[in-house]
Amino acid sequence: MAAYGAAISLKNTIHTILQSSRISLVPASPQILQPAYDAMVRLQKVLLKLEDTGYSKIRTKMNDLDERIKETVWEFEDLLESHVYEQILPQVEGERDHLSFPVDLQSLRQSIDCFIQRVSVMEAEFDIELLSMPEEEGEPLSSRIDFGGIDSNMVGLSGEFEEVRAYLCAEDDMSWWLPVIGMAGVGKTTFAKKLFDDPSVKSHFELRAWVKVGRKCEFHEMVQCILSQVDPNTHIQMLTFGDDGDDEKLVGLLQERLKDKKCLIVLDDVWKWDTRVMDTLLEENVQILLTSRKNIKECPTKGTLRLLTNKESKKLLSEKMFGEEGFPPHLDELGEKIAKKCEGLPLMIVTVAELLSKEETTTENWTEVAEKQHNSVFLDAYDQIAEVLYPSYNYLPQNLKMLFLYLGACPPYTDIRPHIIFNMLSSEGFLESFGSQILDDLNGETLNLHLYEWVVHLAFRYFLVLFNITLDSWFSKKMFRVHSCWQHFCKKEATRIKFLHVLQSYDDVVKDQRRLCAHHISLFSLKEVCEKIKNDCASNVRSLLCLGQYHEYAMPLHAMDFKLLKVLEAGSVRFYRFPLEIFKLICLKYLCLTYNKEIPVSISNLFHLQFLTIYQHMDIIKRGALSCMPVEVWDMKELQHIEVWGKDLVIPDSSVAALDRLYALIGVSEKSCIREILQRIPNLKKLGIVVQLQPYDEDDDRNPLSNLSFISEELQKLDILQFTVKYPDIKREFMVPLSMFPSSLKRLNLSGLGCPWKYMNDIGMLLPNLSYLKLQNYAFRGPEWDIGSDCFLKLETVIIKDTNLEMRGQKGAHSKTTVTNASTPTPLDVSVAGETAGEQLTEAPAEDEERAPSENEERAEDEERAPAENEAENEERAEDEERAPAENEERAERDAVPSRSLRPRDRLKPPNRFL
């Protein structure tokens, strides 16, 4: 895996050097470097051969060779980038009018030739090792059918159990197999065992058989295991029967025995679909229940086992420790917190219970386990269950391994916005396997597809992340999360292979780590930490990620001496001055920080930059002052995403200046929407505008919204538009011009306009492709909204937040209704939240792909948020989670009654950027 990631990184580095419009390679240099690029293409193809070796192969030697290849590639990448850096930096710091920077690679000719030769030798070795990979030893047949020791006592999932039992025992013509799938440790085997032992199942099936399949189980072994259980006369013979190659005889015996008898066969821990086995068992009266930690695509019907709720988790933990009596009163609250930290994974709960039962049951001990993140009980539990988890990671496709390990940088117990991780990974080239030049394809649908594709693979094919795309998820629709046990695994494995290290203490070993992450930014205030980073890894580090709580004190970048950094994520760190050290990071492709003052013109030194995000610490209004980005931004031709809050673009001096690759512009005001600017960003797909009502605007007769009329004329490819009136005046209407809405729009977010609902219909008539609409902070006012039949023809989802719409139906109820437009059968998913009819409704979550403009206003409040508030949010989430089943039943009843009334819906509070 590490070698594959290293090859992608080097290939991306070489591609940048060869294709950059700002790097001018002297003659012969491109011809010298191109063979190294070609070598990485070949290396990737060789490394991918490992995917075809099957799950039963032992990869120990291959992993050792992978490590050596990785070190070789990293060593050359450091040499190449350092060579280019040392030539370009003096030119960047010198004259400012350089259109391109000459770079000579001729002195690297011998090093490049030597590197290519070394890679070729290791490729040949890799091919040889592939052919000689040892097989895992198969289990004895007696242990494959030994299910007596499997505990069938199960807490929770009663509804799922009843549903599957009814499915298995149904008399009508149904599918003859049913996979029960889910994350490792979620309790699939226990679930299957309870079904297997259930009295009604036993009475329904005359014959039953249980086979533990695993990663290696030959066809004849599986048939023998089944025969030994369905035909007692052959039990001893089958278990001692060797492989004599007469599979047809075995199949004949089995089919004869199964003839005209109802039989249930459980295949536990299946890793791959065996067509021959399934064809053999394809009998009219045979039902097959299989369990797998992978989503088996050959099975159209399947049941995914969910995690336990907080209530179920608490019950399981208490029963494992104290039996049916449950927690003693003085430990009940602490026990609930400990159970919640297990995040619903039964294997984790049981393991914690075993370890906790060995400790003294004192309030002090349990408080430490419940409150301290890195306590010994949970750390030992993570290490114990790693043996169960590891195969899911070890046999993961290599392109997904590095993406999964990158998620180890995120804090535990937190939700993650996919687009933020997506931008970081794109900056390092790690998403190339999900489509070549993803961001070059400025088609919005393609971009959005790739944004989530890798998350969907990890979530629904391999069950390694938690990702729910339904509105009833206990975390936001657009979020995903890594379970804490996997997050711990990712951190440990990433550190071991030096792919990424999360700083946890001042004495951490960071030697040769490729990426650094910190959840506690205060660690950087320690001199010994900065010195260790500078001496041990700063020259190699490609990503520096600060993903913890908001921190008001700047990070001493100067003390760590980074040179080859590509990703700097410091959005949670407030800088009082713009760190000048950043302008030396000429390899930087992703920059995010918090800073209030003017951006220096030297920002254009970062000519490779693709993603630029600068948040405001606070919003300060100055009369007569216009805060703008430096005009030199137009020289940064690689920019794809600009999210700079409170600062506008200015008209460039050159008539030909343009940002053709820019697809997202967020946080600007209407002043950035003049024709002279919009013409220079023709490929924009996402636009976020924030209009702020100035205290002195009443003295100004100019219409601040007149510029918006150019949007539909100049931005023909715009997919997503967010328009926010900041601090809206309830007495004032912001009648935005209809010409600001291009017909290409698919997602629209409006906030604070205060317009009548009829105007929303006028807008809707212009947007035939709109599928998602979010209205908040009294975007429109009035007690009724009569949706016209000639607007919103493709609209699927509507979220309304803060409104004076009069609710119809059950007063005071928090609900969701389905509205069908008269002109189309497509149902509208409508959610309403706000202050209406004298009742206060909860907020709707911010589900937009980009950070909603209103979230920036809350940033100052976030930094002062007390731990108790975070705990309150967790408790609110737990209540929502337990309330979900009842809501589902209520919604089913509501959906059965056609209605065009808009009803409120209880929704979660919007999370922070990573929390």
Secondary structure, DSSP 8 states (H G I E B T S, - for coil): -HHHHHHHHHHHHHHHHHH-TTEEE-TTHHHHHHHHHHHHHHHHHHHGGGGGS-TTB--HHHHHHHHHHHHHHHHHHHHHHHHHHHHHHHHHHS-S--SSEEE--GGGHHHHHHHHHHHHHHHHHHHHHHHT--B-----HHHHS--TTS-----S-HHHHHHHHHHHH--S---SEEEEE-STTSSHHHHHHHHHH-HHHHHH-SEEEEEEEES---HHHHHHHHHHHH-GGGHHHHHH----S-HHHHHHHHHHHHTTS-EEEEEEEE-S--HHHHHHT--TTEEEEEEESS--TT-SS-EE-----HHHHHHHHHHHHHGGG-S-GGGHHHHHHHHHHTTT-HHHHHHHHHHHHTS---HHHHHHHHH-TT-HHHHHHHHHHHHHHHHHHHTS-HHHHHHHHHGGGS-TT--B-HHHHHHHHHHTTTTGGGSTTGGG---HHHHHHHHHHHHHIIIIIS--SEE--STT-SS-TT-EE--HHHHHHHHHHHHHTTS-EEE-STT---TT-SEEEES-GGGGGSHHHHHHHHHHTTTT--EEEE-SS-BSS---GGGT---S--EEEEEEEEESS--GGGGG-TT--EEEEEE-S---GGGGG-TT--EEEEE-SS----TT---B--GGGGG-TT--EEEETT-B----SSTT---TT--EEEEE-GGGGSHHHHTT-TT--EEEEEEE--TTGGG--S-TTGGGGGHHHH-TT--EEEEEEES--TT------GGG--TT--EEEEES--EEHHHHHHHHTT-TT--EEEEESSSEESS-----TTS-TT--EEEEES------SSTT----EEEE-TT---EEEEEEESEETTEE--------SS--HHHHHTHHHHHT--HHHHHHHHHHHHHHHHHHHHHHHHHHHHHTS------B--------S--
